[in-house]
């Protein structure tokens, strides 16, 4: 299986959660694009300040929407605080399977902590990834 990495990260202000099963506010959206620029998915991450939980989903978009494909989403709470260092997983959750619309939601309890997320969808025999910035929600 070939690996294809192409993402775009879009910073998001406080917006209500629109992804089913993820309550709270959208804190990051990263788009998964093929090397030719076809958007095939998005990684969305939310934070719910009333519960302290972060939540992530990887949604199929464009040509993958409604098509059963291997899809993965991973969310971790960073163990090393809110500095500029790498995010080492202290707590994590993941979902991997053959899905037609999305993988997830996955959740971690992370009040006052940074989180990191990543995910992919298989498209034309390649994994097309999306990553959050190293740390979000700090």
C-alpha positions in Angstrom: 0.0 0.0 0.0 1.5 3.4 -1.0 1.5 6.3 1.4 0.4 9.7 0.3 0.6 12.7 2.6 -1.0 16.0 1.7 -2.8 18.1 4.2 -4.0 21.7 4.7 -4.7 23.0 8.1 -7.4 25.6 8.7 -7.5 27.4 12.1 -11.0 27.7 13.4 -12.6 30.0 15.9 -15.3 29.1 18.3 -18.0 27.3 16.2 -20.6 24.8 17.4 -19.9 21.2 16.7 -21.5 19.9 13.5 -20.0 16.5 13.4 -22.4 13.9 14.8 -21.4 12.5 18.2 -18.8 15.2 18.8 -20.2 18.0 21.1 -18.4 21.2 21.8 -16.5 23.7 19.6 -14.4 23.0 16.5 -10.8 23.7 17.3 -9.2 22.4 14.2 -10.0 21.2 10.7 -7.3 19.6 8.5 -8.1 18.6 4.9 -6.8 15.5 3.2 -5.8 16.0 -0.4 -4.2 13.8 -3.0 -1.0 14.9 -4.7 -3.2 16.1 -7.6 -5.3 18.3 -5.2 -8.4 16.2 -4.9 -10.0 16.6 -1.5 -10.9 13.2 -0.2 -11.4 13.8 3.5 -11.2 16.0 6.6 -10.0 15.6 10.1 -12.1 17.6 12.6 -11.3 18.1 16.3 -13.6 19.5 18.9 -13.3 20.5 22.6 -16.2 20.5 25.0 -15.3 22.8 28.0 -18.3 21.6 30.1 -17.1 18.0 30.0 -13.3 18.4 29.4 -13.4 16.0 26.5 -11.8 16.4 23.1 -13.3 14.5 20.2 -12.1 13.8 16.6 -13.5 12.3 13.5 -12.2 11.7 10.0 -15.0 12.5 7.5 -15.1 11.3 3.9 -15.4 14.1 1.3 -15.7 14.3 -2.5 -15.1 11.0 -4.3 -14.8 9.0 -1.0 -18.1 10.1 0.4 -20.4 7.1 0.6 -17.7 4.7 -0.6 -16.7 2.0 1.9 -12.9 2.5 2.4 -10.3 1.9 5.0 -10.5 4.9 7.3 -8.6 5.8 10.4 -8.7 8.5 13.1 -6.4 8.9 16.1 -6.6 11.4 19.0 -4.1 11.8 21.8 -3.7 13.9 24.9 -0.2 15.4 25.1 1.9 14.4 28.1 4.4 17.2 27.9 2.3 20.3 28.7 1.6 23.2 26.4 5.2 24.1 25.3 6.5 23.9 21.7 7.8 20.4 22.1 6.5 17.3 20.4 3.3 15.8 21.7 3.9 12.5 23.4 0.7 10.5 23.9 -0.4 10.3 27.6 -3.9 9.0 26.7 -5.1 8.0 23.3 -8.1 6.7 21.4 -8.4 5.5 17.8 -10.8 4.0 15.3 -9.8 1.9 12.2 -12.2 0.1 9.9 -14.0 0.1 6.6 -16.4 3.0 6.7 -18.4 4.9 4.0 -18.8 8.2 5.7 -16.4 8.7 8.7 -14.2 7.0 11.3 -14.8 7.9 14.9 -15.7 9.6 17.0 -12.7 9.1 19.3 -12.5 11.0 22.6 -9.9 11.8 25.2 -10.3 13.6 28.5 -8.0 16.6 28.3 -9.1 19.7 30.2 -6.2 22.3 30.2 -4.1 20.0 28.0 -2.9 20.0 24.4 -4.1 17.3 22.0 -2.9 16.0 18.6 -4.9 14.2 15.9 -4.4 12.4 12.6 -6.3 10.3 10.2 -6.6 8.9 6.7 -8.8 7.5 4.1 -7.8 5.0 1.4 -8.3 6.4 -2.1 -7.2 4.7 -5.3 -5.0 2.3 -3.4 -3.2 5.0 -1.3 -3.6 6.3 2.2 -4.4 10.1 2.1 -3.6 11.6 5.5 -4.6 14.7 7.4 -2.8 15.9 10.5 -3.6 18.5 13.1 -0.7 20.8 14.0 1.6 19.2 16.5 -0.5 20.5 19.4 -3.9 22.0 19.4 -6.3 23.2 22.1 -3.6 24.4 24.4 
